[in-house]
């Protein structure tokens, strides 16, 4: 995949790649991941015959710049990055599919002028930042940061896989993102101005409970809800043979 860059309003460089032909579909990955996850799961290749697929490295991830200040990850700023990629592709409005952290971002795009169809996968409406989840995440990242600065990271007993994850994903960035998410405003199904799909799995721990609690509100707002039997969180990307028929049907309207 060939990497392209655009520059956000605050000077942050945002990396993305483009495949295929047809209406534009932007893909947003989860926290601590990158746009490569969509390619590795075969999602981009599977969609590129019908859509122009723009896979984006969200700021703080992949080949994009990685600011460490929490204010760099405000929801308006992050949405601005997505809008910048869509603009440089010359295809506004565009459909957007976000997974996990990307899904939380996409939930706020339901009122954006540059959005056309919106897929929220592995997330839900609301503030997207449960207090207990945030507290755990902040404690974990702050422990790692303190160990790095004291030269004692080895003492935390991480496996090689965990060390590799830390090397790929700065705990400083993760800490800043979590702090920013605590400030994101509430968004509800009634805010949706575009066709919206809320997608989860029966084993998608956390999000599926939130989605079920929001089903009545989604029905009133015309937001579609699809809960895939047997799928956990990561399988909402990796199990493309199950997920893509639902996504295609929604995108085709």
QUIBELGI-V411701 format. One record per residue. N is the residue number from 1. RES is the residue in three letters. SS is DSSP state (helix for helix, strand for strand, loop for the rest). NEAR is the number of other C-alpha atoms within 12 Angstrom. Layout:
n = (N | N)
res = (RES | RES)
ss = (SS | SS)
near = (NEAR | NEAR)
//
This chain:
n = (1 | 2 | 3 | 4 | 5 | 6 | 7 | 8 | 9 | 10 | 11 | 12 | 13 | 14 | 15 | 16 | 17 | 18 | 19 | 20 | 21 | 22 | 23 | 24 | 25 | 26 | 27 | 28 | 29 | 30 | 31 | 32 | 33 | 34 | 35 | 36 | 37 | 38 | 39 | 40 | 41 | 42 | 43 | 44 | 45 | 46 | 47 | 48 | 49 | 50 | 51 | 52 | 53 | 54 | 55 | 56 | 57 | 58 | 59 | 60 | 61 | 62 | 63 | 64 | 65 | 66 | 67 | 68 | 69 | 70 | 71 | 72 | 73 | 74 | 75 | 76 | 77 | 78 | 79 | 80 | 81 | 82 | 83 | 84 | 85 | 86 | 87 | 88 | 89 | 90 | 91 | 92 | 93 | 94 | 95 | 96 | 97 | 98 | 99 | 100 | 101 | 102 | 103 | 104 | 105 | 106 | 107 | 108 | 109 | 110 | 111 | 112 | 113 | 114 | 115 | 116 | 117 | 118 | 119 | 120 | 121 | 122 | 123 | 124 | 125 | 126 | 127 | 128 | 129 | 130 | 131 | 132 | 133 | 134 | 135 | 136 | 137 | 138 | 139 | 140 | 141 | 142 | 143 | 144 | 145 | 146 | 147 | 148 | 149 | 150 | 151 | 152 | 153 | 154 | 155 | 156 | 157 | 158 | 159 | 160 | 161 | 162 | 163 | 164 | 165 | 166 | 167 | 168 | 169 | 170 | 171 | 172 | 173 | 174 | 175 | 176 | 177 | 178 | 179 | 180 | 181 | 182 | 183 | 184 | 185 | 186 | 187 | 188 | 189 | 190 | 191 | 192 | 193 | 194 | 195 | 196 | 197 | 198 | 199 | 200 | 201 | 202 | 203 | 204 | 205 | 206 | 207 | 208 | 209 | 210 | 211 | 212 | 213 | 214 | 215 | 216 | 217 | 218 | 219 | 220 | 221 | 222 | 223 | 224 | 225 | 226 | 227 | 228 | 229 | 230 | 231 | 232 | 233 | 234 | 235 | 236 | 237 | 238 | 239 | 240 | 241 | 242 | 243 | 244 | 245 | 246 | 247 | 248 | 249 | 250 | 251 | 252 | 253)
res = (UNK | UNK | UNK | UNK | UNK | UNK | UNK | UNK | UNK | UNK | UNK | UNK | UNK | UNK | UNK | UNK | UNK | UNK | UNK | UNK | UNK | UNK | UNK | UNK | UNK | UNK | UNK | UNK | UNK | UNK | UNK | UNK | UNK | UNK | UNK | UNK | UNK | UNK | UNK | UNK | UNK | UNK | UNK | UNK | UNK | UNK | UNK | UNK | UNK | UNK | UNK | UNK | UNK | UNK | UNK | UNK | UNK | UNK | UNK | UNK | UNK | UNK | UNK | UNK | UNK | UNK | UNK | UNK | UNK | UNK | UNK | UNK | UNK | UNK | UNK | UNK | UNK | UNK | UNK | UNK | UNK | UNK | UNK | UNK | UNK | UNK | UNK | UNK | UNK | UNK | UNK | UNK | UNK | UNK | UNK | UNK | UNK | UNK | UNK | UNK | UNK | UNK | UNK | UNK | UNK | UNK | UNK | UNK | UNK | UNK | UNK | UNK | UNK | UNK | UNK | UNK | UNK | UNK | UNK | UNK | UNK | UNK | UNK | UNK | UNK | UNK | UNK | UNK | UNK | UNK | UNK | UNK | UNK | UNK | UNK | UNK | UNK | UNK | UNK | UNK | UNK | UNK | UNK | UNK | UNK | UNK | UNK | UNK | UNK | UNK | UNK | UNK | UNK | UNK | UNK | UNK | UNK | UNK | UNK | UNK | UNK | UNK | UNK | UNK | UNK | UNK | UNK | UNK | UNK | UNK | UNK | UNK | UNK | UNK | UNK | UNK | UNK | UNK | UNK | UNK | UNK | UNK | UNK | UNK | UNK | UNK | UNK | UNK | UNK | UNK | UNK | UNK | UNK | UNK | UNK | UNK | UNK | UNK | UNK | UNK | UNK | UNK | UNK | UNK | UNK | UNK | UNK | UNK | UNK | UNK | UNK | UNK | UNK | UNK | UNK | UNK | UNK | UNK | UNK | UNK | UNK | UNK | UNK | UNK | UNK | UNK | UNK | UNK | UNK | UNK | UNK | UNK | UNK | UNK | UNK | UNK | UNK | UNK | UNK | UNK | UNK | UNK | UNK | UNK | UNK | UNK | UNK | UNK | UNK | UNK | UNK | UNK | UNK)
ss = (loop | loop | loop | strand | strand | strand | strand | loop | loop | loop | loop | loop | strand | strand | strand | strand | strand | strand | strand | strand | loop | loop | strand | strand | strand | strand | strand | strand | loop | loop | loop | loop | loop | loop | loop | helix | helix | helix | helix | helix | loop | loop | helix | helix | helix | helix | helix | loop | loop | loop | strand | strand | strand | strand | strand | strand | loop | loop | loop | loop | loop | loop | loop | loop | loop | loop | loop | loop | loop | helix | helix | helix | helix | loop | helix | helix | helix | helix | helix | helix | helix | helix | helix | helix | helix | helix | helix | helix | loop | loop | loop | loop | loop | strand | strand | strand | strand | strand | strand | loop | helix | helix | helix | helix | helix | helix | helix | helix | helix | helix | helix | loop | loop | loop | strand | strand | strand | strand | strand | strand | strand | loop | loop | loop | loop | strand | loop | loop | loop | loop | helix | helix | helix | helix | helix | helix | helix | helix | helix | helix | helix | helix | helix | helix | helix | helix | helix | helix | helix | loop | loop | loop | helix | helix | helix | helix | loop | loop | loop | helix | helix | helix | helix | helix | helix | helix | helix | helix | loop | loop | helix | helix | helix | helix | helix | helix | helix | helix | helix | helix | helix | loop | loop | loop | loop | loop | strand | loop | helix | helix | helix | loop | loop | loop | strand | strand | strand | strand | strand | strand | strand | strand | strand | loop | loop | loop | helix | helix | helix | helix | helix | helix | helix | loop | helix | helix | helix | helix | helix | helix | helix | loop | loop | strand | strand | strand | strand | strand | strand | strand | strand | strand | loop | loop | helix | helix | helix | helix | loop | helix | helix | helix | helix | helix | helix | helix | helix | helix | helix | helix | helix | loop | loop)
near = (20 | 15 | 21 | 22 | 31 | 31 | 24 | 28 | 19 | 21 | 19 | 28 | 31 | 40 | 36 | 40 | 35 | 34 | 32 | 22 | 19 | 21 | 29 | 36 | 45 | 52 | 47 | 52 | 46 | 38 | 38 | 35 | 33 | 34 | 42 | 31 | 28 | 39 | 29 | 20 | 23 | 20 | 38 | 36 | 24 | 24 | 34 | 25 | 18 | 19 | 29 | 29 | 38 | 51 | 48 | 52 | 42 | 53 | 52 | 40 | 40 | 33 | 28 | 29 | 27 | 31 | 27 | 24 | 19 | 26 | 23 | 34 | 36 | 27 | 35 | 26 | 29 | 38 | 39 | 34 | 41 | 49 | 36 | 34 | 41 | 38 | 23 | 25 | 30 | 16 | 26 | 24 | 29 | 39 | 43 | 51 | 51 | 48 | 45 | 41 | 39 | 42 | 41 | 42 | 53 | 51 | 49 | 45 | 44 | 39 | 26 | 28 | 22 | 32 | 34 | 33 | 40 | 46 | 51 | 49 | 49 | 49 | 46 | 48 | 46 | 28 | 25 | 37 | 33 | 23 | 16 | 14 | 17 | 25 | 18 | 17 | 27 | 27 | 19 | 21 | 27 | 25 | 21 | 32 | 24 | 19 | 19 | 21 | 14 | 13 | 12 | 15 | 23 | 17 | 15 | 19 | 13 | 17 | 13 | 12 | 11 | 17 | 20 | 13 | 18 | 25 | 20 | 22 | 29 | 30 | 35 | 32 | 36 | 39 | 37 | 31 | 40 | 40 | 31 | 29 | 36 | 28 | 23 | 29 | 20 | 22 | 26 | 33 | 36 | 26 | 24 | 34 | 24 | 32 | 33 | 43 | 45 | 48 | 48 | 43 | 33 | 24 | 20 | 30 | 22 | 24 | 36 | 34 | 20 | 31 | 36 | 26 | 19 | 26 | 27 | 18 | 25 | 28 | 21 | 16 | 22 | 21 | 34 | 34 | 38 | 33 | 32 | 29 | 19 | 19 | 28 | 26 | 31 | 28 | 31 | 45 | 42 | 23 | 24 | 26 | 20 | 23 | 36 | 29 | 18 | 26 | 37 | 26 | 15 | 27 | 29 | 18 | 16)
//
